[in-house]
């Protein structure tokens, strides 16, 4: 059985069908890309996950499968293989046992690779199988962490003037540029921040040092400190690659660049702001088109809220608003809705600033205020493009909101975001922006208010019984078991790991529309919405607290009001 082709083996295991096997073989025969194997095609076509394929391949070849996302890699083992060789062959040394080196690879039958490793390391090689994606990430993670200290030392010892950096940039040899210490430092900062799951990087100059912090799961965490003599060189390097003016240090500037990390192309936005001790630089790492758009089932909604959300996006025309503070996942929710709505027989057009993710089959338009391409100007043109569904990145002003509302009344489905604290105040905000209440009442399908709450680390959370104050906030009469954060190595001693969205959804029925048209206030709208079945943000967090997924601190932080 082990001698049969891997495709046939997958069919016998019931992981793919005969028909799918034939499709993969046909695609492989048609393309014939050097270095691309059957496994690459079957994973690419979505018939099997890379992890499942690797497990089956390991079983068939009689080698061990290793999940590198869970495996603690031995740093001494990593040093046995040079970074260039590891990247060239997609391999990484993960352990040393006596005179034997355990090497993770996605191609365990390529003996030439292991001969190279044996010669370089002077050790016998034990191959184990891992997915290509996990090996690439492990290479990036392991080698870059080793490089950080040496890069900082070489940058500090070798002070570089701006003219030198500009000269290096203009040099013909790209290898010389990549090996310049300051260039390595800038690259390493972005790489390490991305691997930590950071959304923003803050490079902050002070009198005697420069602090670099990253925002992970909504909290700022210090990444490193570097000497203040490095700051000018680092900010100049970032400004050059972002397309900014390096001679201008007195006014704020904006720019952007792309960088590839672990096989993912990042879209990076940069903002510089003059401070007392130099320019503060904030780098926003955008989710890219390389990262697939989430499905609406993956948004963390409760079954109850999911049913309401589905009803909203099924409406053929009207306005659906997603609201919440900056960084609360509004764009993710809108993209998930667009992914569901974008069908071959529908024309979907978006106006965004910036376009964060590229969605297949959706016409996406980038706002450019300097060129006069504002939200309002773009919207007017879009309505002449025969759209069925329009997505507006944000209703920033009265003009944009008015065009969006009119588009909904004339038979389009309009999705947009607004910055408000809860779902009910969104409706009154539209009226405060100068839109007639009767127009809001006629066009509004519903509002989704959302926040992101941090999830407790399952490894180190600690149970306790709730007290009277907790019971009051949770809306329960008796003491219930709840959990609080502790902190361990897996969660960087924060006590939290990952985030989940909570939602408050108001569906506009005839009673609510009448109340809006008659100029009802926020409290009246909220009371009627609750009567109609809306679950408040606090109810949703309370549910997560009682399930042991988040803490009381998060409940207070995300839903506190005076």
C-alpha positions as CSV (number, residue, x, y, z in Angstrom):
1,X,0.0,0.0,0.0
2,X,3.0,2.3,0.7
3,X,4.2,2.1,-2.9
4,X,1.0,3.5,-4.4
5,X,1.0,7.2,-5.5
6,X,0.2,9.7,-2.8
7,X,-3.0,10.8,-4.6
8,X,-4.4,7.3,-4.6
9,X,-3.4,6.9,-1.0
10,X,-5.5,10.0,-0.2
11,X,-8.5,8.5,-2.0
12,X,-8.1,5.2,-0.1
13,X,-8.0,7.2,3.2
14,X,-11.3,9.0,2.1
15,X,-9.7,12.4,2.3
16,X,-10.4,13.3,-1.4
17,X,-12.7,11.8,-4.0
18,X,-11.6,10.1,-7.3
19,X,-13.1,13.1,-9.2
20,X,-11.0,15.6,-7.1
21,X,-7.9,13.4,-7.7
22,X,-8.4,13.7,-11.5
23,X,-8.9,17.5,-11.3
24,X,-5.6,17.8,-9.4
25,X,-3.7,15.6,-11.9
26,X,-5.2,17.5,-14.8
27,X,-4.1,20.9,-13.2
28,X,-0.6,19.4,-12.5
29,X,-0.3,18.2,-16.1
30,X,-1.5,21.5,-17.6
31,X,0.8,23.8,-15.5
32,X,4.0,21.8,-15.0
33,X,5.8,24.3,-12.7
34,X,9.3,23.2,-11.7
35,X,9.6,22.4,-8.0
36,X,5.8,22.3,-7.6
37,X,4.5,18.9,-6.4
38,X,1.2,17.1,-6.3
39,X,0.8,18.2,-2.6
40,X,1.1,21.9,-3.6
41,X,-1.7,21.5,-6.1
42,X,-4.1,19.5,-3.9
43,X,-3.7,22.1,-1.0
44,X,-4.0,25.1,-3.4
45,X,-7.2,23.8,-4.9
46,X,-8.7,23.5,-1.3
47,X,-9.4,19.8,-1.3
48,X,-7.3,19.2,1.8
49,X,-5.5,21.3,4.4
50,X,-1.7,21.5,4.5
51,X,-1.7,20.0,8.0
52,X,-3.9,17.0,7.0
53,X,-1.8,16.4,3.8
54,X,1.5,16.5,5.8
55,X,0.1,14.0,8.4
56,X,-0.9,11.5,5.6
57,X,2.4,12.0,3.8
58,X,4.3,11.3,7.0
59,X,2.2,8.2,7.7
60,X,2.8,6.9,4.1
61,X,6.6,7.5,4.2
62,X,7.0,6.2,7.7
63,X,8.5,9.5,9.1
64,X,7.3,11.5,12.2
65,X,5.0,14.5,11.7
66,X,5.8,17.6,13.8
67,X,3.5,20.5,14.5
68,X,6.0,23.4,14.6
69,X,3.4,25.9,15.9
70,X,3.4,23.8,19.2
71,X,7.0,22.5,19.2
72,X,9.7,24.2,21.3
73,X,12.6,24.6,18.9
74,X,16.1,24.2,20.3
75,X,18.1,27.4,19.6
76,X,21.4,25.6,19.5
77,X,20.0,23.2,16.9
78,X,18.9,26.2,14.7
79,X,22.5,27.6,14.7
80,X,23.8,24.3,13.1
81,X,22.2,25.2,9.7
82,X,23.0,28.6,8.1
83,X,20.0,30.8,7.4
84,X,20.7,31.0,3.6
85,X,20.6,27.1,3.4
86,X,17.5,26.8,5.6
87,X,15.6,29.3,3.3
88,X,17.0,27.7,0.1
89,X,15.7,24.2,1.0
90,X,12.8,25.2,3.4
91,X,14.3,23.2,6.3
92,X,15.0,24.0,9.9
93,X,16.9,22.1,12.6
94,X,14.7,21.7,15.6
95,X,16.5,19.5,18.1
96,X,19.9,17.8,19.0
97,X,20.1,14.3,20.5
98,X,23.7,13.3,21.1
99,X,25.4,13.4,17.6
100,X,22.1,13.5,15.7
101,X,20.3,16.6,14.4
102,X,16.5,16.5,13.9
103,X,15.6,18.5,10.8
104,X,12.0,19.5,9.8
105,X,11.4,19.4,6.1
106,X,8.4,19.2,3.7
107,X,10.3,17.0,1.3
108,X,11.8,14.0,3.4
109,X,12.9,12.0,0.3
110,X,15.3,14.7,-1.0
111,X,18.5,13.0,0.3
112,X,20.7,15.7,-1.4
113,X,19.5,18.2,1.1
114,X,20.4,16.0,4.1
115,X,23.9,15.3,2.7
116,X,24.5,19.1,2.6
117,X,23.3,19.5,6.2
118,X,25.4,16.6,7.3
119,X,28.6,18.1,5.7
120,X,27.9,21.6,7.2
121,X,26.8,20.4,10.7
122,X,29.0,17.4,11.0
123,X,26.1,15.4,12.5
124,X,23.8,12.6,11.4
125,X,20.4,13.9,10.2
126,X,16.9,12.6,11.4
127,X,14.3,14.1,9.0
128,X,10.8,14.8,10.3
129,X,7.9,16.2,8.3
130,X,6.2,19.6,8.8
131,X,4.1,21.9,6.6
132,X,5.9,24.3,4.3
133,X,4.0,27.2,5.8
134,X,5.0,26.3,9.4
135,X,8.7,25.8,8.4
136,X,8.8,29.2,6.6
137,X,7.4,30.9,9.7
138,X,9.7,29.0,12.1
139,X,12.7,30.0,9.9
140,X,11.7,33.7,10.1
141,X,11.0,33.5,13.8
142,X,14.1,31.6,14.9
143,X,16.7,33.4,12.8
144,X,15.4,36.9,13.1
145,X,15.4,36.7,17.0
146,X,19.0,35.6,16.8
147,X,19.8,38.5,14.5
148,X,18.1,41.3,16.6
149,X,20.9,41.7,19.3
150,X,23.7,41.6,16.7
151,X,21.9,44.1,14.4
152,X,21.3,46.5,17.3
153,X,25.0,46.3,18.4
154,X,26.3,46.8,14.9
155,X,23.9,49.8,14.3
156,X,24.9,51.4,17.7
157,X,28.6,50.9,17.0
158,X,28.4,52.1,13.4
159,X,26.7,55.6,13.5
160,X,25.4,56.4,10.1
161,X,24.6,59.8,8.8
162,X,21.6,60.5,6.5
163,X,23.9,61.1,3.5
164,X,25.4,57.6,4.0
165,X,21.9,56.0,4.1
166,X,20.9,57.9,0.9
167,X,24.1,56.7,-0.7
168,X,23.4,53.1,0.3
169,X,19.9,53.5,-1.1
170,X,21.2,54.7,-4.4
171,X,23.8,51.9,-4.7
172,X,23.2,49.4,-7.4
173,X,23.9,46.4,-5.3
174,X,20.7,45.3,-3.5
175,X,22.8,42.9,-1.4
176,X,24.7,45.8,0.0
177,X,21.4,47.6,0.9
178,X,20.0,44.5,2.6
179,X,23.1,43.9,4.6
180,X,23.4,47.5,5.9
181,X,22.8,47.3,9.7
182,X,20.2,50.1,9.8
183,X,18.3,48.4,6.9
184,X,18.4,45.1,8.8
185,X,17.1,46.8,11.9
186,X,14.1,48.3,10.1
187,X,13.3,45.0,8.4
188,X,13.6,43.0,11.7
189,X,11.3,45.4,13.6
190,X,8.5,44.9,11.0
191,X,9.1,41.1,10.8
192,X,9.1,40.5,14.6
193,X,6.0,42.7,15.1
194,X,4.1,40.8,12.4
195,X,5.0,37.5,14.0
196,X,3.8,38.7,17.4
197,X,0.4,39.5,15.7
198,X,0.8,43.3,16.1
199,X,-1.4,45.8,14.4
200,X,0.8,48.9,15.0
201,X,4.5,49.7,15.7
202,X,5.4,52.8,17.7
203,X,9.0,54.2,17.3
204,X,9.2,56.9,20.1
205,X,12.3,59.1,20.6
206,X,13.3,60.3,24.1
207,X,16.3,62.2,25.4
208,X,18.6,59.2,26.0
209,X,17.0,56.3,24.2
210,X,14.4,55.3,21.6
211,X,11.6,53.0,22.7
212,X,9.9,50.6,20.2
213,X,6.5,49.3,21.2
214,X,3.9,47.2,19.4
215,X,0.1,46.9,19.8
216,X,-0.9,43.3,20.3
217,X,-4.5,42.4,21.0
218,X,-5.2,46.1,21.7
219,X,-2.4,46.6,24.3
220,X,1.0,48.3,23.8
221,X,3.9,46.0,24.6
222,X,7.6,47.0,24.6
223,X,9.5,45.2,21.8
224,X,12.9,46.8,22.4
225,X,14.9,49.9,23.3
226,X,17.7,51.2,21.1
227,X,20.3,54.0,21.6
228,X,19.0,57.5,20.7
229,X,21.9,57.9,18.2
230,X,20.2,55.3,16.1
231,X,16.9,57.1,15.9
232,X,17.7,59.5,13.0
233,X,19.1,56.8,10.8
234,X,16.1,54.5,11.5
235,X,13.5,57.2,10.8
236,X,15.4,58.2,7.6
237,X,15.4,54.6,6.4
238,X,11.7,54.2,7.1
239,X,10.9,57.5,5.4
240,X,12.9,56.6,2.3
241,X,11.1,53.3,1.7
242,X,7.7,54.9,2.5
243,X,8.3,57.6,-0.2
244,X,8.5,60.6,2.2
245,X,10.7,63.6,2.1
246,X,13.7,62.9,4.3
247,X,14.8,66.6,4.4
248,X,11.5,67.7,5.9
249,X,11.4,67.1,9.7
250,X,9.1,70.0,10.8
251,X,5.7,68.8,9.5
252,X,3.8,65.5,9.8
253,X,4.1,63.1,6.8
254,X,2.4,60.0,5.6
255,X,3.6,57.2,3.4
256,X,3.4,53.5,2.7
257,X,5.5,50.5,1.6
258,X,5.2,46.7,1.2
259,X,7.4,44.1,2.8
260,X,7.3,40.3,2.5
261,X,7.4,38.4,5.8
262,X,7.2,34.5,5.9
263,X,5.7,34.4,2.4
264,X,3.0,37.0,3.2
265,X,3.2,40.4,1.5
266,X,2.4,43.1,4.0
267,X,0.9,46.5,3.2
268,X,2.4,48.9,5.7
269,X,1.2,52.5,6.3
270,X,3.6,55.0,8.0
271,X,2.9,58.2,9.8
272,X,5.6,60.6,11.1
273,X,5.0,63.4,13.6
274,X,7.7,65.8,14.9
275,X,8.3,65.6,18.7
276,X,10.6,67.4,21.1
277,X,13.4,64.7,20.8
278,X,12.9,63.8,17.1
279,X,10.2,62.3,14.9
280,X,7.8,59.8,16.3
281,X,6.9,57.1,13.7
282,X,3.9,54.9,13.8
283,X,3.7,52.0,11.4
284,X,0.3,50.3,10.8
285,X,0.5,46.7,9.5
286,X,-2.5,46.2,7.4
287,X,-4.2,42.8,6.8
288,X,-3.4,42.1,3.2
289,X,-5.0,40.5,0.2
290,X,-2.8,37.5,0.9
291,X,-4.8,36.8,4.0
292,X,-8.2,35.4,3.1
293,X,-11.4,37.3,4.0
294,X,-13.2,35.8,7.0
295,X,-16.6,34.2,6.5
296,X,-19.5,35.6,8.5
297,X,-19.6,32.4,10.5
298,X,-16.1,33.2,11.8
299,X,-16.9,36.5,13.3
300,X,-17.5,35.2,16.8
301,X,-21.2,36.0,16.8
302,X,-23.6,34.1,19.0
303,X,-26.2,32.0,17.2
304,X,-28.9,34.5,18.1
305,X,-26.9,37.5,16.7
306,X,-25.8,35.6,13.7
307,X,-29.5,34.9,12.7
308,X,-30.2,38.7,13.0
309,X,-27.1,39.6,11.0
310,X,-28.1,37.1,8.2
311,X,-31.6,38.7,8.0
312,X,-30.0,42.1,7.6
313,X,-27.7,41.3,4.7
314,X,-30.5,39.4,2.9
315,X,-32.4,42.7,2.4
316,X,-32.2,43.8,-1.3
317,X,-31.9,47.6,-0.5
318,X,-31.4,49.8,2.5
319,X,-28.5,50.8,4.8
320,X,-26.6,48.5,7.1
321,X,-24.3,50.3,9.6
322,X,-21.5,48.8,11.6
323,X,-20.4,51.0,14.5
324,X,-17.7,51.0,17.2
325,X,-14.4,52.7,18.2
326,X,-11.2,52.5,16.1
327,X,-9.8,49.0,15.9
328,X,-13.0,47.2,17.0
329,X,-13.1,45.0,13.9
330,X,-15.7,47.0,11.8
331,X,-13.9,46.5,8.5
332,X,-13.6,42.7,9.2
333,X,-17.3,42.5,9.6
334,X,-18.0,44.5,6.5
335,X,-15.6,42.4,4.4
336,X,-17.2,39.2,5.7
337,X,-20.6,40.5,4.6
338,X,-19.2,41.5,1.2
339,X,-17.6,38.1,0.8
340,X,-21.1,36.6,1.3
341,X,-22.9,39.0,-1.0
342,X,-20.4,39.1,-3.9
343,X,-22.0,36.8,-6.5
344,X,-21.4,36.6,-10.2
345,X,-24.8,38.2,-11.0
346,X,-24.2,41.2,-8.6
347,X,-22.2,44.4,-9.1
348,X,-20.5,45.2,-5.8
349,X,-18.5,48.5,-5.6
350,X,-16.6,49.9,-2.5
351,X,-15.1,53.3,-1.6
352,X,-12.4,52.9,1.0
353,X,-9.5,54.7,2.7
354,X,-7.4,52.7,2.4
355,X,-8.4,49.4,0.6
356,X,-7.3,47.0,3.3
357,X,-8.1,43.6,1.6
358,X,-8.5,42.7,-2.0
359,X,-11.7,40.7,-2.5
360,X,-12.2,38.6,-5.6
361,X,-15.1,39.8,-7.7
362,X,-15.5,43.2,-5.9
363,X,-14.7,46.6,-7.6
364,X,-12.7,48.5,-4.9
365,X,-12.1,52.2,-5.1
366,X,-9.3,54.0,-3.2
367,X,-10.0,57.5,-1.8
368,X,-7.4,60.1,-2.6
369,X,-8.3,63.4,-0.9
370,X,-5.2,65.3,-2.3
371,X,-6.4,64.6,-5.9
372,X,-10.0,65.5,-5.0
373,X,-11.1,61.9,-4.9
374,X,-13.1,62.2,-1.6
375,X,-15.8,59.8,-0.3
376,X,-18.6,62.0,-1.6
377,X,-17.0,62.6,-5.1
378,X,-16.3,58.8,-5.5
379,X,-19.9,58.0,-4.3
380,X,-21.5,60.2,-6.9
381,X,-19.6,58.5,-9.7
382,X,-20.2,55.0,-8.3
383,X,-23.9,55.6,-8.4
384,X,-23.5,56.0,-12.2
385,X,-21.7,52.7,-12.4
386,X,-24.9,50.6,-12.1
387,X,-24.1,49.1,-8.7
388,X,-26.3,46.7,-6.7
389,X,-24.3,46.9,-3.5
390,X,-22.2,49.8,-2.3
391,X,-19.8,49.7,0.6
392,X,-18.7,53.1,2.0
393,X,-15.6,52.8,4.2
394,X,-16.8,55.4,6.6
395,X,-19.6,58.0,6.8
396,X,-17.4,60.9,7.8
397,X,-19.5,63.9,6.9
398,X,-23.1,64.9,6.2
399,X,-22.5,64.9,2.4
400,X,-21.3,61.3,2.3
401,X,-24.1,60.1,4.7
402,X,-26.7,61.9,2.6
403,X,-25.6,60.4,-0.7
404,X,-25.4,56.9,1.0
405,X,-29.0,57.3,2.4
406,X,-30.4,58.5,-0.9
407,X,-28.6,55.5,-2.7
408,X,-30.4,53.2,-0.3
409,X,-33.8,54.8,-0.9
410,X,-33.3,54.5,-4.7
411,X,-32.9,50.7,-4.5
412,X,-29.2,49.9,-3.5
413,X,-27.9,48.0,-0.6
414,X,-25.5,50.3,1.2
415,X,-23.0,49.0,3.9
416,X,-21.0,51.5,5.9
417,X,-19.3,52.2,9.3
418,X,-19.8,55.0,11.8
419,X,-17.9,55.9,15.0
420,X,-20.4,55.8,17.9
421,X,-20.6,54.0,21.3
422,X,-23.6,51.8,20.8
423,X,-26.2,50.8,18.2
424,X,-29.0,53.2,19.4
425,X,-26.9,56.3,19.4
426,X,-25.9,55.6,15.8
427,X,-29.4,56.3,14.7
428,X,-29.6,59.7,16.5
429,X,-26.1,60.5,15.2
430,X,-27.3,60.3,11.6
431,X,-30.2,62.7,12.4
432,X,-27.6,65.0,14.2
433,X,-25.5,65.0,11.0
434,X,-28.4,66.8,9.3
435,X,-30.2,63.9,7.6
436,X,-34.0,64.1,7.9
437,X,-35.4,61.5,10.4
438,X,-38.0,60.3,7.9
439,X,-35.1,59.4,5.4
440,X,-33.2,57.5,8.1
441,X,-36.4,55.6,9.1
442,X,-37.2,54.7,5.5
443,X,-33.7,53.5,4.5
444,X,-32.2,51.9,7.7
445,X,-32.2,48.1,7.8
446,X,-30.2,47.7,11.0
447,X,-27.2,48.6,13.1
448,X,-24.4,46.4,14.4
449,X,-22.4,47.8,17.3
450,X,-19.2,45.8,18.1
451,X,-16.2,45.7,20.4
452,X,-13.2,43.3,20.7
453,X,-12.7,41.6,24.0
454,X,-9.4,39.8,25.0
455,X,-9.8,36.1,25.6
456,X,-8.2,34.5,28.7
457,X,-5.2,32.2,28.1
458,X,-6.5,28.7,28.5
459,X,-3.2,27.5,29.9
460,X,-3.0,29.8,33.0
461,X,-6.4,31.2,33.8
462,X,-7.4,30.9,37.4
463,X,-11.0,30.1,38.7
464,X,-12.7,32.0,41.5
465,X,-16.3,32.4,42.6
466,X,-18.0,35.7,41.8
467,X,-18.8,38.3,44.6
468,X,-21.8,40.6,45.0
469,X,-20.3,43.3,42.7
470,X,-19.6,40.7,40.0
471,X,-23.1,39.3,40.2
472,X,-24.6,42.7,39.7
473,X,-22.6,43.3,36.6
474,X,-23.3,39.8,35.3
475,X,-27.0,40.1,36.0
476,X,-27.1,36.9,38.2
477,X,-28.5,36.3,41.7
478,X,-26.2,33.6,43.0
479,X,-22.4,33.2,43.0
480,X,-21.0,31.6,39.8
481,X,-17.5,30.3,38.8
482,X,-15.6,32.9,36.8
483,X,-11.9,33.1,35.7
484,X,-9.2,35.7,36.0
485,X,-5.9,36.2,34.1
486,X,-2.6,34.9,35.6
487,X,0.2,35.0,32.9
488,X,2.5,32.3,31.6
489,X,5.2,31.9,28.9
490,X,2.6,31.0,26.2
491,X,0.7,34.3,26.6
492,X,3.9,36.5,27.2
493,X,2.8,36.8,30.9
494,X,-0.3,38.9,29.9
495,X,-2.9,36.3,30.9
496,X,-4.7,36.8,27.6
497,X,-4.4,35.1,24.2
498,X,-6.3,36.4,21.2
499,X,-9.5,38.4,20.9
500,X,-13.2,37.8,20.0
501,X,-15.8,40.2,18.8
502,X,-19.0,41.0,20.8
503,X,-22.1,42.4,19.0
504,X,-25.2,44.4,19.7
505,X,-27.6,44.3,16.8
506,X,-30.7,46.5,16.2
507,X,-33.1,45.4,13.4
508,X,-35.4,48.1,12.2
509,X,-39.0,46.9,12.2
510,X,-42.1,49.1,11.5
511,X,-42.5,50.2,15.2
512,X,-38.9,51.3,15.4
513,X,-39.0,53.1,12.0
514,X,-42.1,55.1,13.2
515,X,-40.2,56.1,16.4
516,X,-37.2,57.2,14.4
517,X,-39.4,59.2,12.0
518,X,-41.0,61.0,15.0
519,X,-37.6,62.0,16.3
520,X,-37.2,59.5,19.1
521,X,-34.1,59.9,21.4
522,X,-31.3,57.4,22.0
523,X,-32.9,56.1,25.2
524,X,-36.3,55.5,23.6
525,X,-34.7,53.7,20.6
526,X,-32.6,51.6,23.0
527,X,-35.6,50.6,25.1
528,X,-37.7,49.6,22.1
529,X,-34.8,47.7,20.5
530,X,-34.4,45.7,23.8
531,X,-38.1,45.0,23.8
532,X,-37.8,43.7,20.2
533,X,-35.0,41.3,21.2
534,X,-31.7,43.2,21.0
535,X,-29.0,41.8,23.3
536,X,-26.8,44.5,24.6
537,X,-23.0,44.4,24.5
538,X,-22.9,43.8,28.2
539,X,-25.1,40.8,27.9
540,X,-22.8,39.3,25.3
541,X,-19.6,39.9,27.4
542,X,-21.4,38.5,30.5
543,X,-22.1,35.3,28.6
544,X,-18.4,35.0,27.7
545,X,-17.3,35.7,31.3
546,X,-19.6,32.9,32.6
547,X,-18.3,30.5,29.9
548,X,-14.8,31.2,31.2
549,X,-13.6,32.8,28.0
550,X,-12.9,36.3,29.3
551,X,-12.5,38.2,32.6
552,X,-14.5,40.7,34.6
553,X,-11.8,43.3,33.9
554,X,-12.6,43.0,30.2
555,X,-16.4,43.3,30.9
556,X,-15.9,46.5,32.7
557,X,-13.3,47.9,30.2
558,X,-15.5,47.3,27.1
559,X,-18.9,48.2,28.4
560,X,-18.4,50.6,31.2
561,X,-20.5,53.7,31.2
562,X,-21.1,56.3,33.9
